[in-house]
Amino acid sequence: MGHEIVHQPRLAWDGARAFVAAADTDHLYPWLGRRLATLLGPAYREALTESRWLVRLAEREEAPFVEVAKWRARLDDALRYHPELADGLRALTADVVFRMAAPGKAAGRG
């Protein structure tokens, strides 16, 4: 099987948007935290927890956008220094997007 070309900025952007949206849900947040810790390390679970609280407790409407920007930079750095993570990050992002679209069917399982 050949290697796909990964557009790292796009993957980081897509992951950032999906992860911040999932962090603000009760059904996906714990599952995603575990998956991020497994794929990228425990610091990413901690960052997800921070994002969750900043988005939920923010008094400013732009808080989710700020968190997405932080996650984009975080994921872009991870991919820049560890390009071998691209397939796992792509799969996790797709899984989050799927679970966000079908929360009653796939939320937090697996």
Residue pairs with C-beta under 8 A, 6 or more apart in sequence:
6 79
6 83
6 86
6 90
8 76
8 79
8 80
8 83
8 86
9 76
11 75
11 79
11 86
11 89
11 90
11 93
12 71
12 72
12 73
12 75
12 76
12 79
13 72
14 93
14 97
15 71
15 72
15 75
15 89
15 92
15 93
16 68
16 69
16 70
16 71
16 72
16 74
16 75
17 68
18 93
18 96
18 97
18 100
19 32
19 36
19 48
19 51
19 71
19 93
19 96
20 51
20 55
20 64
20 67
20 68
20 71
21 64
21 96
21 100
22 28
22 29
22 32
22 96
22 99
22 100
23 29
23 32
23 48
23 51
23 52
23 55
23 67
24 52
24 55
24 56
24 64
25 100
25 103
25 107
27 103
27 107
27 108
28 96
28 99
28 100
28 103
28 107
28 108
29 48
29 52
30 108
31 99
31 107
31 108
31 109
31 110
32 48
32 96
33 45
33 48
33 49
34 45
35 92
35 95
36 44
36 45
36 48
36 92
37 44
37 45
39 85
39 88
39 89
39 92
40 78
40 85
40 89
44 74
47 70
47 71
47 74
51 67
51 70
51 71
54 63
54 66
54 67
55 63
55 64
55 67
58 64
75 89
78 85
78 89
79 85
79 86
79 89
98 106
99 106
99 107
99 108
